[in-house]
């Protein structure tokens, strides 16, 4: 039987450490916990880990300041940042300093397990690939006028992680929406509706096709229109749209919707 992956959790919140440890141990991982940077460095000088969870904000020293020290000890160890601050800029800064990925608090057990599995299955990937990916993303979020249509970044040649449309960015791995650089929370189904729209930038997608692509249902036009309406309302609200005069998600009456990039 193969040895279980060893995972280190570094976070000053005891409840989070314990919850995360339970989730990971239930899946068979060997888990170690550190309440502060000093404890973390003591662990790291003793052994290597397959994955490390690192909180950005800690009293003794921030995770961002700790990253360079960690990379001196373990240059290629996968590091997954935990942050309660839903800003893409903090995630970008962490990746530039050597992190491999990020998760926003409060943590979702399924997201955690999917992310750990993804990291463990792609150990050859380098942090430099992701740094370049995030630099490209930052350039787009800073308002590059040369890229108005929806496009995707391909960090490893095949995988398309980030999808962009104007000031809207989708992280397809984290299933996270960013608008003007800030995290936006919507239901998983509404995320799938926005994803479907972003795959057809500046095109009118019919109610029927939109529902089929987002939810896999084959409905009549009337049924699809009725089902999609609530999801579009949620997305417009999340994207700070004036529901009476939307400028991003446009209703093409009697046909469907169009996302304007």
C-alpha positions as a Markdown table, in Angstrom:
| # | Residue | x | y | z |
|---|---|---|---|---|
| 1 | Unk | 0.0 | 0.0 | 0.0 |
| 2 | Unk | 1.5 | 3.4 | -1.0 |
| 3 | Unk | 2.4 | 5.8 | 1.8 |
| 4 | Unk | -0.3 | 8.5 | 2.3 |
| 5 | Unk | 0.5 | 12.1 | 1.3 |
| 6 | Unk | 1.9 | 14.3 | 4.1 |
| 7 | Unk | 0.1 | 17.6 | 4.5 |
| 8 | Unk | 1.1 | 20.6 | 6.7 |
| 9 | Unk | -1.6 | 23.2 | 7.8 |
| 10 | Unk | -0.3 | 26.6 | 8.9 |
| 11 | Unk | -3.0 | 28.8 | 10.3 |
| 12 | Unk | -3.5 | 30.7 | 13.6 |
| 13 | Unk | -7.2 | 29.9 | 13.7 |
| 14 | Unk | -7.6 | 26.7 | 15.8 |
| 15 | Unk | -11.1 | 25.9 | 14.6 |
| 16 | Unk | -10.0 | 26.1 | 11.0 |
| 17 | Unk | -6.9 | 23.9 | 11.6 |
| 18 | Unk | -8.9 | 21.3 | 13.3 |
| 19 | Unk | -11.7 | 21.3 | 10.7 |
| 20 | Unk | -9.3 | 21.1 | 7.8 |
| 21 | Unk | -7.3 | 18.3 | 9.5 |
| 22 | Unk | -10.5 | 16.2 | 10.0 |
| 23 | Unk | -11.5 | 16.6 | 6.4 |
| 24 | Unk | -8.0 | 15.6 | 5.2 |
| 25 | Unk | -7.5 | 12.7 | 7.7 |
| 26 | Unk | -10.9 | 11.3 | 6.7 |
| 27 | Unk | -9.5 | 10.9 | 3.2 |
| 28 | Unk | -6.5 | 9.1 | 4.4 |
| 29 | Unk | -3.9 | 11.9 | 4.4 |
| 30 | Unk | -1.2 | 12.3 | 7.1 |
| 31 | Unk | -1.8 | 15.7 | 8.6 |
| 32 | Unk | 0.4 | 18.0 | 10.6 |
| 33 | Unk | -0.7 | 21.4 | 12.1 |
| 34 | Unk | 1.2 | 24.6 | 13.0 |
| 35 | Unk | -0.4 | 27.5 | 14.8 |
| 36 | Unk | 2.2 | 30.1 | 13.7 |
| 37 | Unk | 5.2 | 30.6 | 11.4 |
| 38 | Unk | 7.8 | 29.4 | 14.0 |
| 39 | Unk | 6.1 | 26.1 | 14.4 |
| 40 | Unk | 5.7 | 25.8 | 10.6 |
| 41 | Unk | 9.5 | 26.4 | 10.0 |
| 42 | Unk | 10.3 | 23.8 | 12.7 |
| 43 | Unk | 8.3 | 21.2 | 10.9 |
| 44 | Unk | 9.7 | 22.2 | 7.5 |
| 45 | Unk | 13.3 | 21.9 | 8.7 |
| 46 | Unk | 12.6 | 18.3 | 9.9 |
| 47 | Unk | 10.9 | 16.9 | 6.8 |
| 48 | Unk | 9.3 | 17.6 | 3.4 |
| 49 | Unk | 5.5 | 17.7 | 2.7 |
| 50 | Unk | 3.5 | 16.8 | -0.3 |
| 51 | Unk | 1.2 | 19.8 | 0.2 |
| 52 | Unk | 1.2 | 22.8 | 2.5 |
| 53 | Unk | -1.8 | 25.0 | 3.4 |
| 54 | Unk | -0.6 | 28.5 | 4.4 |
| 55 | Unk | -2.8 | 31.3 | 5.8 |
| 56 | Unk | -1.9 | 34.8 | 4.5 |
| 57 | Unk | -2.8 | 36.8 | 7.7 |
| 58 | Unk | -1.1 | 35.6 | 10.9 |
| 59 | Unk | -0.1 | 37.8 | 13.9 |
| 60 | Unk | 3.6 | 36.8 | 14.1 |
| 61 | Unk | 4.4 | 37.0 | 10.4 |
| 62 | Unk | 2.2 | 37.0 | 7.3 |
| 63 | Unk | 2.1 | 34.1 | 5.0 |
| 64 | Unk | 3.4 | 36.3 | 2.2 |
| 65 | Unk | 6.5 | 37.2 | 4.3 |
| 66 | Unk | 7.0 | 33.5 | 5.2 |
| 67 | Unk | 6.8 | 32.3 | 1.6 |
| 68 | Unk | 10.5 | 33.2 | 0.6 |
| 69 | Unk | 11.8 | 31.4 | 3.7 |
| 70 | Unk | 9.7 | 28.3 | 2.9 |
| 71 | Unk | 11.0 | 28.3 | -0.7 |
| 72 | Unk | 14.6 | 28.4 | 0.6 |
| 73 | Unk | 14.0 | 25.2 | 2.5 |
| 74 | Unk | 11.7 | 23.4 | 0.0 |
| 75 | Unk | 11.9 | 25.0 | -3.4 |
| 76 | Unk | 9.3 | 22.8 | -5.1 |
| 77 | Unk | 6.9 | 21.9 | -2.4 |
| 78 | Unk | 3.3 | 22.7 | -3.4 |
| 79 | Unk | 1.8 | 25.5 | -1.3 |
| 80 | Unk | -1.9 | 26.4 | -1.2 |
| 81 | Unk | -2.7 | 29.8 | 0.2 |
| 82 | Unk | -5.7 | 30.3 | 2.5 |
| 83 | Unk | -7.1 | 33.8 | 2.6 |
| 84 | Unk | -10.2 | 35.4 | 4.1 |
| 85 | Unk | -9.7 | 38.5 | 1.9 |
| 86 | Unk | -11.5 | 38.0 | -1.4 |
| 87 | Unk | -9.1 | 40.0 | -3.5 |
| 88 | Unk | -7.4 | 38.6 | -6.6 |
| 89 | Unk | -4.4 | 40.9 | -5.9 |
| 90 | Unk | -3.5 | 39.1 | -2.7 |
| 91 | Unk | -3.6 | 35.7 | -4.5 |
| 92 | Unk | -1.5 | 37.1 | -7.3 |
| 93 | Unk | 1.1 | 38.4 | -4.9 |
| 94 | Unk | 1.2 | 35.1 | -3.1 |
| 95 | Unk | 1.8 | 33.2 | -6.4 |
| 96 | Unk | 4.5 | 35.6 | -7.3 |
| 97 | Unk | 6.3 | 34.8 | -4.1 |
| 98 | Unk | 6.1 | 31.1 | -4.7 |
| 99 | Unk | 2.6 | 29.8 | -3.9 |
| 100 | Unk | 0.9 | 27.3 | -6.2 |
| 101 | Unk | -2.8 | 28.0 | -5.7 |
| 102 | Unk | -5.2 | 29.7 | -3.4 |
| 103 | Unk | -8.5 | 29.1 | -1.6 |
| 104 | Unk | -10.9 | 31.7 | -0.1 |
| 105 | Unk | -12.2 | 31.3 | 3.4 |
| 106 | Unk | -14.7 | 30.0 | 4.6 |
| 107 | Unk | -13.4 | 26.7 | 3.3 |
| 108 | Unk | -15.5 | 24.2 | 1.3 |
| 109 | Unk | -14.6 | 20.6 | 2.0 |
| 110 | Unk | -15.2 | 19.5 | -1.6 |
| 111 | Unk | -13.1 | 22.4 | -3.0 |
| 112 | Unk | -10.3 | 21.5 | -0.6 |
| 113 | Unk | -10.2 | 17.8 | -1.6 |
| 114 | Unk | -10.5 | 18.6 | -5.3 |
| 115 | Unk | -7.6 | 21.1 | -5.0 |
| 116 | Unk | -5.4 | 18.7 | -3.1 |
| 117 | Unk | -6.1 | 15.9 | -5.6 |
| 118 | Unk | -5.3 | 18.3 | -8.5 |
| 119 | Unk | -2.0 | 19.3 | -6.9 |
| 120 | Unk | -0.9 | 15.8 | -6.1 |
| 121 | Unk | -1.8 | 14.6 | -9.7 |
| 122 | Unk | 0.2 | 17.4 | -11.3 |
| 123 | Unk | 3.4 | 17.4 | -9.3 |
| 124 | Unk | 5.6 | 18.1 | -12.4 |
| 125 | Unk | 3.9 | 21.5 | -12.8 |
| 126 | Unk | 6.2 | 24.4 | -11.7 |
| 127 | Unk | 5.3 | 27.5 | -9.8 |
| 128 | Unk | 6.9 | 29.5 | -12.6 |
| 129 | Unk | 4.1 | 28.4 | -14.9 |
| 130 | Unk | 1.5 | 29.6 | -12.5 |
| 131 | Unk | 3.3 | 32.9 | -11.9 |
| 132 | Unk | 3.3 | 33.6 | -15.6 |
| 133 | Unk | -0.4 | 32.7 | -15.7 |
| 134 | Unk | -1.2 | 35.1 | -12.9 |
| 135 | Unk | 0.9 | 37.9 | -14.4 |
| 136 | Unk | -1.2 | 37.6 | -17.6 |
| 137 | Unk | -4.4 | 37.7 | -15.5 |
| 138 | Unk | -3.2 | 40.8 | -13.7 |
| 139 | Unk | -2.5 | 42.6 | -16.9 |
| 140 | Unk | -6.1 | 41.9 | -18.1 |
| 141 | Unk | -7.6 | 43.0 | -14.8 |
| 142 | Unk | -5.7 | 46.2 | -14.9 |
| 143 | Unk | -7.8 | 47.1 | -17.9 |
| 144 | Unk | -5.8 | 46.2 | -21.0 |
| 145 | Unk | -8.0 | 47.7 | -23.7 |
| 146 | Unk | -6.5 | 45.3 | -26.3 |
| 147 | Unk | -8.3 | 42.3 | -25.0 |
| 148 | Unk | -12.1 | 42.9 | -24.9 |
| 149 | Unk | -13.3 | 39.5 | -26.1 |
| 150 | Unk | -13.4 | 36.5 | -23.8 |
| 151 | Unk | -10.2 | 34.6 | -23.8 |
| 152 | Unk | -8.5 | 31.9 | -21.8 |
| 153 | Unk | -5.1 | 31.5 | -20.3 |
| 154 | Unk | -3.4 | 28.1 | -20.9 |
| 155 | Unk | -0.8 | 27.6 | -18.2 |
| 156 | Unk | 0.2 | 24.1 | -19.2 |
| 157 | Unk | -0.5 | 24.0 | -22.9 |
| 158 | Unk | -3.9 | 22.3 | -22.6 |
| 159 | Unk | -5.7 | 23.3 | -19.4 |
| 160 | Unk | -7.7 | 26.5 | -19.7 |
| 161 | Unk | -7.9 | 27.9 | -16.2 |
| 162 | Unk | -8.9 | 31.5 | -16.5 |
| 163 | Unk | -11.7 | 32.9 | -18.8 |
| 164 | Unk | -12.0 | 36.7 | -19.3 |
| 165 | Unk | -14.6 | 39.0 | -20.6 |
| 166 | Unk | -13.9 | 42.7 | -20.0 |
| 167 | Unk | -13.7 | 43.2 | -16.2 |
| 168 | Unk | -15.1 | 39.7 | -15.6 |
| 169 | Unk | -12.8 | 36.8 | -14.9 |
| 170 | Unk | -13.7 | 33.1 | -14.2 |
| 171 | Unk | -11.2 | 30.8 | -12.4 |
| 172 | Unk | -12.4 | 27.4 | -13.7 |
| 173 | Unk | -10.4 | 25.5 | -11.2 |
| 174 | Unk | -11.5 | 27.3 | -8.1 |
| 175 | Unk | -15.0 | 28.0 | -9.7 |
| 176 | Unk | -14.6 | 31.6 | -8.6 |
| 177 | Unk | -15.8 | 34.8 | -10.2 |
| 178 | Unk | -13.9 | 38.0 | -10.1 |
| 179 | Unk | -15.4 | 41.4 | -11.2 |
| 180 | Unk | -13.1 | 44.4 | -11.3 |
| 181 | Unk | -10.5 | 42.3 | -9.4 |
| 182 | Unk | -12.8 | 41.4 | -6.4 |
| 183 | Unk | -14.3 | 38.1 | -5.6 |
| 184 | Unk | -18.0 | 37.7 | -6.4 |
| 185 | Unk | -20.2 | 35.0 | -4.8 |
| 186 | Unk | -23.0 | 33.3 | -6.7 |
| 187 | Unk | -24.6 | 29.9 | -6.5 |
| 188 | Unk | -22.8 | 27.0 | -8.4 |
| 189 | Unk | -25.6 | 26.9 | -10.9 |
| 190 | Unk | -25.4 | 30.6 | -11.7 |
| 191 | Unk | -21.6 | 30.2 | -12.1 |
| 192 | Unk | -22.4 | 27.6 | -14.8 |
| 193 | Unk | -24.7 | 30.1 | -16.5 |
| 194 | Unk | -22.0 | 32.7 | -16.6 |
| 195 | Unk | -19.5 | 30.2 | -17.9 |
| 196 | Unk | -21.9 | 29.3 | -20.7 |
| 197 | Unk | -22.3 | 32.9 | -21.6 |
| 198 | Unk | -18.5 | 33.5 | -21.5 |
| 199 | Unk | -17.9 | 30.7 | -23.9 |
| 200 | Unk | -20.0 | 32.6 | -26.4 |
| 201 | Unk | -18.8 | 36.2 | -25.9 |
| 202 | Unk | -20.8 | 38.9 | -27.7 |
| 203 | Unk | -23.0 | 36.2 | -29.2 |
| 204 | Unk | -26.7 | 35.8 | -28.6 |
| 205 | Unk | -27.3 | 32.4 | -27.0 |
| 206 | Unk | -30.8 | 31.1 | -27.0 |
| 207 | Unk | -32.7 | 30.3 | -23.8 |
| 208 | Unk | -32.8 | 26.6 | -24.8 |
| 209 | Unk | -29.0 | 26.4 | -25.6 |
| 210 | Unk | -28.1 | 28.3 | -22.4 |
| 211 | Unk | -30.0 | 26.0 | -20.1 |
| 212 | Unk | -28.7 | 22.9 | -22.0 |
| 213 | Unk | -25.1 | 24.1 | -21.7 |
| 214 | Unk | -25.4 | 25.3 | -18.1 |
| 215 | Unk | -27.6 | 22.6 | -16.6 |
| 216 | Unk | -27.9 | 19.8 | -19.2 |
| 217 | Unk | -31.7 | 20.1 | -19.5 |
| 218 | Unk | -33.5 | 19.9 | -22.9 |
| 219 | Unk | -36.5 | 22.2 | -22.4 |
| 220 | Unk | -38.9 | 24.2 | -24.5 |
| 221 | Unk | -38.2 | 27.8 | -25.2 |
| 222 | Unk | -40.8 | 28.9 | -22.7 |
| 223 | Unk | -39.5 | 26.5 | -20.0 |
| 224 | Unk | -35.9 | 27.5 | -20.6 |
| 225 | Unk | -36.7 | 31.2 | -20.4 |
| 226 | Unk | -38.5 | 30.7 | -17.1 |
| 227 | Unk | -35.6 | 28.6 | -15.7 |
| 228 | Unk | -32.8 | 31.0 | -16.8 |
| 229 | Unk | -34.5 | 34.2 | -15.7 |
| 230 | Unk | -33.7 | 33.7 | -12.0 |
| 231 | Unk | -30.0 | 32.8 | -12.7 |
| 232 | Unk | -29.6 | 35.9 | -14.9 |
| 233 | Unk | -31.1 | 38.1 | -12.2 |
| 234 | Unk | -28.6 | 36.7 | -9.7 |
| 235 | Unk | -25.7 | 37.3 | -12.0 |
| 236 | Unk | -26.7 | 40.8 | -12.9 |
| 237 | Unk | -27.0 | 41.6 | -9.2 |
| 238 | Unk | -23.5 | 40.1 | -8.5 |
| 239 | Unk | -22.0 | 42.1 | -11.4 |
| 240 | Unk | -23.6 | 45.4 | -10.1 |
| 241 | Unk | -25.9 | 45.7 | -13.1 |
| 242 | Unk | -28.9 | 48.0 | -13.2 |
| 243 | Unk | -31.6 | 45.4 | -13.8 |
| 244 | Unk | -33.6 | 47.9 | -15.8 |
| 245 | Unk | -30.8 | 49.0 | -18.0 |
| 246 | Unk | -28.2 | 46.1 | -18.1 |
| 247 | Unk | -25.0 | 46.7 | -20.0 |
| 248 | Unk | -23.2 | 43.4 | -19.5 |
| 249 | Unk | -25.8 | 40.6 | -19.8 |
| 250 | Unk | -28.3 | 41.8 | -22.4 |
| 251 | Unk | -31.7 | 40.3 | -22.9 |
| 252 | Unk | -32.5 | 39.6 | -26.6 |
| 253 | Unk | -36.3 | 39.5 | -26.2 |
| 254 | Unk | -37.9 | 36.3 | -27.4 |
| 255 | Unk | -34.5 | 34.7 | -28.2 |
| 256 | Unk | -32.0 | 34.6 | -25.3 |
| 257 | Unk | -29.1 | 36.5 | -23.7 |
| 258 | Unk | -25.9 | 38.1 | -24.9 |
| 259 | Unk | -22.8 | 38.8 | -22.8 |
| 260 | Unk | -21.1 | 42.0 | -23.8 |
| 261 | Unk | -17.3 | 42.0 | -23.4 |
